[in-house]
Amino acid sequence: MIYTYLIASKANGAKFSDLKRIRTKSVFASSEEKARKALSGLPLVFISRIPVKDTPKTILA
């Protein structure tokens, strides 16, 4: 799965449209727990989960 998150620093309770800068981060992981662990330390808001049929040969950062 590819999990995508909004990096929500200083966005507590703010509307998406009120954010001055939209930053997202995507990560390939077998579960959301592992995806969040890979991005630990970031204030994350879950956006989407996309299934991947085949395991990618390379993962771009």
C-alpha positions in Angstrom: 0.0 0.0 0.0 1.0 3.6 -0.5 -0.1 5.8 2.3 -0.3 9.6 1.9 -0.4 12.0 4.8 -0.8 15.8 5.1 2.0 17.2 7.3 -0.2 19.3 9.6 2.2 21.4 11.6 0.3 24.3 13.3 -3.0 23.2 11.6 -4.8 22.0 14.7 -8.4 22.6 14.0 -7.7 24.6 10.9 -9.6 24.1 7.6 -7.7 22.6 4.7 -8.5 25.7 2.7 -7.0 27.9 5.4 -3.5 26.3 5.2 -0.9 28.6 3.7 1.2 25.7 2.5 0.1 22.2 1.7 2.8 19.6 2.3 2.2 15.9 1.8 4.3 12.8 2.4 3.8 9.3 0.9 5.3 6.1 2.0 5.1 2.5 0.9 4.2 0.1 3.8 2.3 -3.1 4.5 0.1 -1.3 7.2 -0.8 2.1 8.3 1.0 1.5 11.6 4.3 0.8 9.7 3.7 3.8 7.5 3.3 6.1 10.5 6.3 4.6 12.2 8.4 5.3 9.1 7.3 9.0 9.4 7.5 9.2 13.1 8.0 12.7 14.6 5.8 14.4 11.9 2.4 15.7 12.7 0.4 13.6 10.2 -3.2 13.7 9.0 -4.2 10.6 6.9 -5.3 11.5 3.4 -5.3 8.3 1.3 -4.3 4.6 0.9 -3.7 3.2 -2.5 -3.2 -0.5 -3.1 -0.2 -1.7 -5.0 -0.6 -4.8 -7.1 3.1 -5.6 -7.4 5.9 -4.8 -5.0 7.9 -1.9 -6.5 11.5 -2.7 -7.4 12.6 0.8 -6.3 11.1 3.3 -4.0 11.8 7.0 -4.8 12.3 9.3 -1.9 
